[in-house]
Amino acid sequence: MKPIFLPGFIASLESFPQQIQRKFEKQLRYLLGNPRHPSLDLKKYDEARGIWQGRVDIHVRFYFFIENNTYILLKIKKHPK
């Protein structure tokens, strides 16, 4: 699998502190190498549109869908809870 970042994703990621950006990079490595890694806590976010949610940390989530052999990364944002 390979990642593709939509422009809005990159802009959102860059708005986070460096610490969160580094955490996301680590989680992306897990996603690409072992999507079942427990720290990702992957779950279907929107079944109808095929959107998944992954955890960066307790406060930040990232959203993506899978197309062919590619993760399309849509957005990263603070978790509302």
N, CA, C and O of each residue as an XYZ file, in Angstrom:
324
protein
N       0.845     -1.187      0.000
C       0.000      0.000      0.000
C       0.883      1.241      0.000
O       2.005      1.232      0.508
N       0.349      2.300     -0.580
C       1.062      3.569     -0.583
C       0.090      4.680     -0.179
O      -1.118      4.534     -0.363
N       0.595      5.778      0.363
C      -0.280      6.889      0.751
C      -0.319      7.992     -0.302
O       0.666      8.247     -0.996
N      -1.465      8.634     -0.405
C      -1.614      9.873     -1.172
C      -2.273     10.869     -0.224
O      -3.291     10.568      0.399
N      -1.687     12.045     -0.124
C      -2.195     13.082      0.766
C      -2.941     14.125     -0.046
O      -2.379     14.715     -0.968
N      -4.202     14.358      0.290
C      -4.930     15.434     -0.360
C      -4.399     16.769      0.156
O      -3.917     16.840      1.287
N      -4.477     17.834     -0.654
C      -3.911     19.124     -0.234
C      -4.420     19.611      1.121
O      -3.645     20.159      1.905
N      -5.680     19.426      1.405
C      -6.231     19.843      2.693
C      -5.608     19.091      3.854
O      -5.482     19.629      4.954
N      -5.217     17.845      3.612
C      -4.584     17.054      4.661
C      -3.233     17.656      5.029
O      -2.927     17.834      6.207
N      -2.440     17.965      4.033
C      -1.105     18.520      4.270
C      -1.215     19.842      5.030
O      -0.472     20.071      5.985
N      -2.130     20.703      4.615
C      -2.306     21.995      5.288
C      -2.708     21.796      6.738
O      -2.197     22.483      7.623
N      -3.621     20.859      6.993
C      -4.055     20.592      8.372
C      -2.913     20.029      9.206
O      -2.712     20.442     10.348
N      -2.165     19.090      8.640
C      -1.047     18.490      9.366
C      -0.026     19.562      9.742
O       0.484     19.569     10.863
N       0.271     20.456      8.820
C       1.257     21.499      9.078
C       0.797     22.501     10.135
O       1.618     23.214     10.711
N      -0.510     22.558     10.394
C      -1.018     23.470     11.424
C      -0.814     22.910     12.841
O      -0.935     23.640     13.826
N      -0.507     21.618     12.932
C      -0.265     20.998     14.235
C       1.185     21.223     14.664
O       2.056     21.445     13.823
N       1.444     21.166     15.973
C       2.827     21.275     16.458
C       3.689     20.122     15.927
O       3.176     19.071     15.543
N       5.003     20.345     15.917
C       5.950     19.331     15.432
C       5.763     17.990     16.135
O       5.895     16.942     15.504
N       5.464     18.007     17.409
C       5.285     16.763     18.168
C       4.162     15.917     17.558
O       4.312     14.704     17.406
N       3.050     16.546     17.212
C       1.923     15.821     16.600
C       2.314     15.352     15.203
O       1.963     14.242     14.803
N       3.029     16.177     14.464
C       3.462     15.776     13.130
C       4.350     14.534     13.197
O       4.219     13.628     12.374
N       5.242     14.493     14.166
C       6.108     13.308     14.330
C       5.288     12.083     14.738
O       5.541     10.976     14.263
N       4.311     12.283     15.612
C       3.444     11.163     16.006
C       2.680     10.632     14.797
O       2.536      9.422     14.626
N       2.187     11.555     13.952
C       1.483     11.105     12.759
C       2.409     10.302     11.852
O       2.006      9.266     11.324
N       3.640     10.763     11.664
C       4.596     10.033     10.824
C       4.809      8.619     11.339
O       4.921      7.681     10.550
N       4.867      8.457     12.657
C       5.023      7.125     13.252
C       3.780      6.283     12.964
O       3.890      5.115     12.592
N       2.609      6.874     13.135
C       1.366      6.142     12.896
C       1.229      5.783     11.417
O       0.707      4.718     11.086
N       1.686      6.647     10.539
C       1.648      6.347      9.107
C       2.529      5.141      8.802
O       2.152      4.283      8.005
N       3.695      5.072      9.428
C       4.557      3.892      9.237
C       3.835      2.629      9.697
O       3.921      1.593      9.038
N       3.122      2.705     10.823
C       2.345      1.547     11.274
C       1.261      1.203     10.260
O       1.068      0.033      9.928
N       0.562      2.204      9.772
C      -0.514      1.965      8.805
C       0.024      1.251      7.569
O      -0.595      0.311      7.071
N       1.165      1.693      7.081
C       1.736      1.100      5.877
C       2.324     -0.283      6.125
O       2.299     -1.136      5.238
N       2.853     -0.510      7.321
C       3.519     -1.777      7.606
C       2.666     -2.790      8.344
O       2.795     -3.994      8.125
N       1.796     -2.310      9.216
C       0.984     -3.204     10.042
C      -0.308     -2.488     10.436
O      -0.414     -1.981     11.553
N      -1.300     -2.439      9.527
C      -2.522     -1.693      9.820
C      -3.306     -2.211     11.032
O      -4.232     -1.550     11.502
N      -2.943     -3.364     11.521
C      -3.620     -3.893     12.717
C      -2.915     -3.498     14.010
O      -3.276     -3.967     15.089
N      -1.916     -2.639     13.897
C      -1.196     -2.221     15.097
C      -2.193     -1.585     16.070
O      -2.982     -0.728     15.672
N      -2.164     -1.997     17.345
C      -3.177     -1.525     18.294
C      -3.193     -0.010     18.513
O      -4.248      0.552     18.807
N      -2.053      0.659     18.377
C      -2.059      2.098     18.644
C      -2.813      2.886     17.569
O      -3.206      4.027     17.811
N      -3.020      2.299     16.391
C      -3.786      2.978     15.340
C      -5.274      3.046     15.683
O      -5.954      4.008     15.327
N      -5.772      2.031     16.369
C      -7.190      1.956     16.739
C      -8.077      2.256     15.522
O      -9.009      3.055     15.614
N      -7.783      1.613     14.382
C      -8.541      1.851     13.153
C      -9.982      1.391     13.300
O     -10.266      0.347     13.887
N     -10.880      2.194     12.753
C     -12.296      1.814     12.720
C     -12.972      2.521     11.563
O     -12.538      3.585     11.120
N     -14.045      1.907     11.081
C     -14.834      2.530     10.021
C     -15.500      3.763     10.613
O     -16.176      3.686     11.639
N     -15.306      4.882      9.968
C     -15.888      6.146     10.421
C     -17.207      6.409      9.696
O     -18.184      6.832     10.314
N     -17.234      6.158      8.388
C     -18.420      6.379      7.565
C     -18.544      5.183      6.619
O     -17.915      5.141      5.562
N     -19.347      4.238      7.012
C     -19.514      2.990      6.259
C     -19.965      3.250      4.819
O     -19.450      2.633      3.887
N     -20.914      4.152      4.638
C     -21.479      4.406      3.310
C     -20.434      4.949      2.336
O     -20.462      4.617      1.151
N     -19.519      5.775      2.823
C     -18.495      6.365      1.942
C     -17.163      5.650      2.040
O     -16.218      6.010      1.338
N     -17.066      4.638      2.901
C     -15.841      3.856      3.027
C     -14.701      4.601      3.696
O     -13.533      4.340      3.407
N     -15.029      5.527      4.587
C     -14.003      6.330      5.256
C     -13.626      5.686      6.587
O     -14.481      5.279      7.374
N     -12.313      5.608      6.809
C     -11.750      5.045      8.026
C     -11.176      6.142      8.904
O     -10.816      7.221      8.431
N     -11.098      5.839     10.207
C     -10.488      6.748     11.174
C      -9.335      6.040     11.859
O      -9.442      4.873     12.233
N      -8.228      6.758     12.021
C      -7.081      6.240     12.754
C      -6.665      7.228     13.831
O      -6.946      8.423     13.736
N      -5.997      6.723     14.847
C      -5.593      7.544     15.986
C      -4.139      7.991     15.840
O      -3.255      7.185     15.551
N      -3.910      9.283     16.044
C      -2.554      9.804     16.166
C      -2.174      9.775     17.642
O      -1.119      9.264     18.017
N      -3.051     10.331     18.471
C      -2.927     10.226     19.920
C      -4.315     10.399     20.510
O      -5.306     10.358     19.780
N      -4.402     10.589     21.800
C      -5.718     10.651     22.448
C      -6.575     11.814     21.944
O      -7.802     11.770     22.037
N      -5.928     12.854     21.409
C      -6.654     14.055     21.007
C      -6.767     14.274     19.502
O      -7.507     15.159     19.073
N      -6.060     13.502     18.694
C      -5.994     13.769     17.246
C      -6.293     12.498     16.458
O      -5.800     11.419     16.785
N      -7.115     12.644     15.405
C      -7.466     11.532     14.527
C      -7.173     11.902     13.075
O      -7.154     13.078     12.711
N      -6.945     10.879     12.255
C      -6.807     11.106     10.816
C      -7.829     10.224     10.099
O      -8.241      9.180     10.604
N      -8.223     10.673      8.910
C      -9.298     10.032      8.158
C      -8.817      9.727      6.749
O      -8.102     10.518      6.134
N      -9.222      8.565      6.251
C      -8.750      8.124      4.939
C      -9.730      7.122      4.348
O     -10.596      6.593      5.044
N      -9.577      6.870      3.046
C     -10.263      5.749      2.422
C      -9.248      4.987      1.604
O      -8.153      5.475      1.326
N      -9.625      3.794      1.227
C      -8.720      2.914      0.498
C      -9.247      2.759     -0.919
O     -10.413      2.428     -1.134
N      -8.367      3.005     -1.881
C      -8.724      2.837     -3.285
C      -7.607      2.062     -3.962
O      -6.453      2.490     -3.967
N      -7.962      0.916     -4.534
C      -6.981      0.013     -5.125
C      -5.923     -0.329     -4.079
O      -6.245     -0.938     -3.058
N      -4.703      0.042     -4.306
C      -3.618     -0.285     -3.384
C      -3.093      0.988     -2.712
O      -1.897      1.114     -2.448
N      -4.008      1.932     -2.437
C      -3.607      3.263     -1.970
C      -4.478      3.728     -0.816
O      -5.696      3.554     -0.824
N      -3.825      4.326      0.180
C      -4.538      5.033      1.248
C      -4.653      6.490      0.802
O      -3.640      7.155      0.588
N      -5.869      6.980      0.664
C      -6.107      8.379      0.321
C      -6.391      9.098      1.637
O      -7.456      8.924      2.228
N      -5.435      9.902      2.090
C      -5.563     10.593      3.376
C      -6.329     11.893      3.182
O      -5.898     12.781      2.447
N      -7.472     11.990      3.852
C      -8.410     13.088      3.650
C      -8.167     14.265      4.579
O      -8.039     15.406      4.135
N      -8.103     13.973      5.884
C      -7.938     15.058      6.844
C      -7.368     14.537      8.151
O      -7.394     13.340      8.437
N      -6.857     15.466      8.927
C      -6.375     15.184     10.270
C      -6.917     16.324     11.130
O      -6.827     17.495     10.763
N      -7.480     15.957     12.281
C      -8.078     16.992     13.111
C      -8.164     16.546     14.563
O      -7.998     15.368     14.882
N      -8.426     17.507     15.428
C      -8.615     17.189     16.843
C      -9.874     16.373     17.011
O     -10.876     16.611     16.336
N      -9.823     15.410     17.911
C     -10.975     14.576     18.208
C     -11.959     15.392     19.025
O     -11.555     16.080     19.962
N     -13.255     15.332     18.687
C     -14.222     16.201     19.379
C     -14.481     15.837     20.842
O     -15.049     16.649     21.572
N     -14.090     14.664     21.285
C     -14.407     14.269     22.664
C     -13.355     14.730     23.624
O     -13.464     14.482     24.825
